[in-house]
Amino acid sequence: MLPGPYGPQASWVTAENARPGTAAWHLTGHQTPGGIEGYASAVEAQVGQSVRLYVSTAAASFHVEAYRMGYYQGLGARLVWRSGSRPGSRQPDCPVVPGINMVECHWQPSITVPVTATWVQGEYLLKLVGDGGQQSYVPLTVWDPASTATYVIMDGSFTDQVFNDYGGYDLYQGATPCAPRVYPCSSRSRVVSFDRPYAGAGDGGYLGLTYPLTRLAEEHGLDVTYWTDLTLHEHGDLLTHHVVLMSPGHDEEWSRAMRTAATDAAAHGVNIAFFGASPVLRKIRLQPSAVGPDREVVNYRDARADPDYGVDNAEVSQNDWANPPTSEPSSTLVGATYIGYNNHARFPLVVTDPTSWLFDHTGLARNATVPGMMSTDFQAYLPGEPGPTNVVIQARSPVEVEGHGAEHADTSYYTMASGAGVWQSGTNSWIGDIGTCVLGSPCPSGLAQTMTLNVFATLGAGPLGEHALTP
């Protein structure tokens, strides 16, 4: 690990990104739904393991290209592995489980992908390529349990999955659509499964909600390692081996094990950065599928409807962590409260404290604005809500919340007795604002990138309370 201007650096990250990159990871040509699609037997793997892919395609044959995502001279990825040609076939339609409206496929394995030592830890897109030009993605994270890197970048696969409407259902809408703002929708799923492709390009939310942060970190050679939320759920005790947990995007869905691990790590001085609004909002539990453990994400929203209600209330799924029987608002960890959304307008970030470390090297003064940074979901510090009282407001931005009118979103942090700091952006569009113009995402904002690098630098220096001003 080496010191750097934006936080600790790792020589392996610099060396990896100096290897030849390629733009061939992009999907090309006109793609039609069902041309080629697939899912993996795991959302994450370690070197030495193998992952099965389940592929359905109209193509007579197909192959797989594995791209490690990063900076790579600005090209964005490196080709790590390419399979030989495999025969293509249409797999059966995926049934809907009555009562819980879970879409779960029961496909035959199409190809086994060996994760060898040539697969450097990181985030991967497996590109499925049919012989007729059909293309789509399957995401995979290769993680290293022995890592002691400064930064853990955690992809929110659970939230990606609950917004995945492949087969007509997700945890928000069903095949019979609900009216706008009717929530929760009665025809929605109660359980969603990883045993199905992601709708659309197949990447879930990865390219818009995680990749821009990964690309920026690797461009600057930062000392990173990569997890999914499943890693935090299954191996959360390893978080104390790191300095910062970074939640990049729309990280709503948290299990009891995830929250316990993050809270325990923070009690030992581990900083947390929530780049997306509404984190730790929904309480989920996991259960196995025929493919393997922890493959089905359960959220009945109404705890009383969950079969675990009255049996294991510590694990029972809920619409909001603040609801009974759990009654643990996310604000007690995040330091801010979810206040709503606006999917139709963007609002400027408004600087409250220009002396804060967040605005180093930006030249921004009090009441200066950064256009368009606040959109979709919003968070705010509400003094009457449960949680910390030593919250530092860095930016307070007027927004319009659908169904509620004028509100404000806060960018803020607080520190714990351990010295750990928890920072949150106040918006769900932060990661998009440092994006790279892929798949329709916004082009990079220099100010957004600088502020993000300040988060890396400040939180990466150790427990935030030891070196940042607090009330």
N, C-alpha and C positions, 0 to 999 in steps of 0.2 A: 504494500500500500504506500502511495506517494502523496505528499501534499499537493494541492492544486488550487487554482483561484476560485473554483466553485465547489470545493469539497474534496475529500480524499479520492485519489485516483487509483486505478488498478492497471498495471502494465499489461495484463492479459487482455483487458478490454481494448486498449489502444492497439495492441498487436493484432487482435481479431479484426478490428475495423479497418486495419491497413491491408487486409487480404482483399482479393479482387471481388468487388461487388457487382450486382446486376439489377437491372430493372425488369427482368423477365418474370419476376414474381407477380406483377400486375396481371389481372384478367384482361384478356383482349377479345375483340370481336363481340358480336351480339349474342347474348346468352338468354336462353329461354328456360323458364322453370322446369325442373325435372330433367334437363339435358344430361347433367351428371351431378350427383350429390352423394354425400356420405357422412359417416360419423366414426369416431375412434372408440376403442374399448377403454380408453383412459384419457383424462384431460391433462395429465402430467405423467412424466416418466423419468427414471434415472438412467444414466449410462449403464448398459449391460442388460436392460430390460427390452422387451419387444411389445409393440402395440399392434393390435389388429384393426384393420380398416374394413368397414362395411360400406360397399359402394353400389349404387344403383344408377344405371346409365342407359341412354338410347344408343350409345356408341358401340360399335362391334368390338372395340378394344380400347384400353386406356392405360395410362401409366401415372406414376406419382412423382412429384418433384418436391423435395423438402427444402424450404428456405428458412435460414436463421435471420430474424429481423433485427435491424440495427441501423447504423448510419452508412458505413461502407461507401466513402467518397460521395455521399449524397444520393447514392443509388438505392439505398434502403434495405438491402438484403444480400445474403450470400447463399448460393446453391451449395448444399451440403451433401445431398444424396439424390439419386434418381433411380427409380425401379425399372425393371424391364417391362415389356408390354404384357398386359393381362387381358383375358377375354372379358368383354363387358356383357352385362345382362340387366334386365329389369327385375328388381326385387319386389316382393309383394307390397301392396298398400299397407300402411301402418294403422292398426285398429285403435279405436277410442275406447278406453275402459269406462263402462257406464258408471254413473254415480259420482266419479271424481274427474271425468272428462280428461283423462291422461292419454296423450298420444305416445305410444311406445312401439317402435319397430322391432320386428323379429327376423332380421335379415341374416343371411349366411355370410361368414367372413369372406372377403374378396382377396385380401393380401395382408401379409404380416410384415411390419416395418421394424427392422432391428435398430435399436438406439445404441450405436457403437461409440467408441472413444472419439470418433471423428465428429460427433455431435456435441459441440461445445454448449455448456449450459446457456439457456436463453429461451426466448419465445420464438416459436416456429409456426409458419403456415405451410401445411401440406397441400400442394396444389394438385388437384385431380384434373387430368387432361385427357379428354376423349379423342379418338382418331378423327372425329368430325369437327373438331374445334371446340367441343364442349369443355367448360372449365368452371371449377368452383374450389372452395377452400375447406380444409378441416384444421382447426387450431390445435396446437399441442405445446405445452411448456416442458422443457427439460430442466430439472432442478437438481441442485447439489446439496444433500443433507449435511455435508461437511463444511459448507461455506461459513465464513465469518465476515462476509462483506459488510461494509458500512450500511448500504441501502438495500432493503427488500422492496422490489416493485411487485405488487400483488395484483394479478389480473382477477377481476370479479366474475368468474365463470357462473356462479349461481344466479347473479342478476341477469347476465346474458341469457341464461336458460329460461328464466321465468318470463322474459319478454320475447321469447322465441315462439312465434305462432305457427311453426311448421305443423301441418296437419289440421290447421284451423283453430287451435286452442293454445292459450297461454294463461298465466295466472291473473291476467287483466281482462281479457276478452275471450269470447267463445265463438263458435260457428254461427250462433245467432247474436249479432252485435247488440250491445247495449247503447242506450242513448248517451250523448255526450255528458260527461260528469256524473253519470249514474255509476256509483261505485260502492261496494264491489259488484261486479257484474255476475248475475246469477248463473249464466251459462259458461263461465270461465272454468279453467282447470282448478282442481284442488291439489293436484300433484303433477309435476312435469318431469320428464325423463331425459337423461343424456343419451338414451338409446334412440336417437333420431338426429337427422341433419339440422343445422341452423337454416332458417329460411333465408332467401336472398342469396348473397354471395357466399355464404357459408362460414364467415369469420365470426359470427355472433356480433358482439359490440367491439371486438378487439381493435380494428383499424381506427375507429373514431375515439375510443375511450381509454386505450392503453398505449398503443403504438407510438403516438407522438411523444410521450414521456420517455419511453425506451429509446427512441431515436435521439432525443436531445441528450439524455444521459450518456449514451455511447459516443455521440459526437465529441463530448468533452472528456471521455476516458474515465468516467466516474466509477467508483468501486461498488458495483451493483451485483445483486443476485436476483433470481426470478422465482416467484411462487405463484400459485393460484390460491383462491380462498379455501380450496380443498386442503392445501398444505397447512394453512393456519388451523383448519378444523382438525386435521389428523395429527399434525406434528407441531402444534403451537408452542410447545416447550422450547423449541429451537429458536424462538424469536429473541430470547435474551442473548443470543450469540451475535446480535446485530445492534446497530445504533438507531436506525430509523425504519419504521414500517410505512410504506407509501401506498396509499389506496388511490389509484389514478382516476377512476371514472364513476359510473353510476352504481355505487356499491351498497345497494339497499338491503340485500338479503344476508343476514348473519345468524349463525347457529349459536347455541349456548356455548359450545366448545370454543368457537372463534372469539366470542366476547370475553370469555374467561381468560383465554390466552393473551389477548391484547391488553386487558386490564392488568393482569399479573406482570406482563413485560413492562408496562408503563410504571408499575410500582417499583420496578428495578431500574428505572431511568431511561427506558427505551422511548424515543420520541415517535409521534404518529403524525402523518400528514394526510388529511382527507381533501383530495383535489376536487371531488364531486360533492354536490349537495345531496341531502337525504341519506347519508350513510347510516348503517345500523338502525334502519327504520323498521323493517319487517323481520319478524322472528321465524326462522325456518327450522326444520329438522330434516335429517337425511335417512334414507332407507335403501336397501339393496334392490337391484334389478337382477334379471337372469344373467346379465353380462358381468356383474361384479358388485362390490360394496359401494355404498354412498353414491348411487347412480340416479336416485330419484329424490327430487327436492319437494318437500311437503310444506304447504301453507294453506290451511283451511280458512285463514283470515279470522273467522269466528272460532275462538279457542274452544267453545262448547261443542262445536261440530267435529272437532278433531278427535279421533278414537283414543288419543292419548290423554284427553281431558279427564281429570280425576284419577288417572292412572300414574302419569308422570308429568306433573304440571311444570317441573323444571325444564322439560323439553318441549312441551306442547307448542304448536305453531300459533302465531298471532298476526293480526293485521299490523299492529304497532307494539313495540317493546313496552310502551308506556301503559298498555291496557292490562287489566287483570287477566289471569292470575299472576303474571310476572311482575307488572308494575315497576319496570325499570326503564325510564325514559332514556332515549339515546343521548339526550343532552348531558347526562351525568358523565358520559365518556367524551362526547364530541365537543361539548361546550357551546353548542348552538342547537336551535330547534328548526325542524323543517316547517316552512310556512306556506308552501304551495308552489305553483308552476305557472309559466306562460310559454306556450309553444309557438306563439305567433309574433313575438317582438323581442328585440335585443335592446339592452339598456347599458349605459356606461358605468364602469367602475369609478367611484368617486373617492379620492384620497382623503382620509381623515387625519392620519398622523404621518406626515412626510419624513419624519426622523426615524421611522421604524426601519428595521433591517430589511423588510420586504421591498422597500423602495430604493435600496442602495443602487447607485449607478443609473438610475432612471431619470434624474433631474425633475421629478414630479414634485410640485408644491401642494400645499393644503388646498383642497377643493378642486385640484386638477382632475381631469377625467381621462379614462382610457376607453375609447368608444367601443360599444358592442360586446363587452366582456361578460355581461350578466344576462343569462337566458335559461330557458327550460326550468329546472327546479331551483329553489332558493332556500337558504338557511339564514337565520338571524339569531343574535343573542337577545334573549328575552329574560330580563332580570327576575321575573316572577316564576320562571320555570326551575325545576330542580337542576342542580349542577353547580359548577364552580362560580365563584363571585369575583375572582381575580382575572376576568377576561379583558384582554387588550384588543380594542377595536382598531384595525389598521385602515379599513375602508368601510364606509357606510353608504350604500348605493340605492337611491330610490328606484323602485320597480313597480310594475303593475302585476298583481297576482290574479289569475283568472278566477272569477267568482267572488273575489274579496276586494278588489280595487287597489288603491295605493298602499304600498308597504315599503319596507327597506330590507335589503339583504346585507349581511355583515361578513367581511373578511376579518378573521380574528384568531387569537390563540390564547391559551392559558397554560400555567405550569402547575405541576403537582408537588407534593412534599418531597418526592423522590428526586425532583429536578426535571423529570420528564416534561416535555412540552407537547401539546396537542394543537395543531394548526388546521384550520378549515377555510376553504375558499369562498363559501357562500353561494356558489353557483355550480351548475352541472356542465357549463360550457368551457371551463378553464382549459381542459386538455385539448378541446377542439381549437382553442385560440392559439395554441402553440403548434397546431397541426401542419401538415405538409402537402396540402392540396390533393390528397389521394381520395378517390371515391367521393368527390364532392365536398370534402371537409374544408373549412376555412384555410386560407394561406397563412403562413407564419406571421405573428405579430412580434416585432422586436421587443416591445415593452413586456408582453406576456412571457416571452422566453426569458428575459432578464429577471423578472420577478420569480419565475420558476427556479432559475439557477440560484437565486438568493435563498429559496427554501432549501435547496440541496445544501448550499454552503453553511447556512445557519444551523439547521437541524443535524447536519452531518458532523458538526464540531463536538457533539456530545450532548448530555442533558441540557435542554434549552434554558432551564432556570439558573444554570451556572454561568451563562454568558449573555443573556438577553434581559433587557429591562422589563420588569414586571411591576404592577402597582404595589 
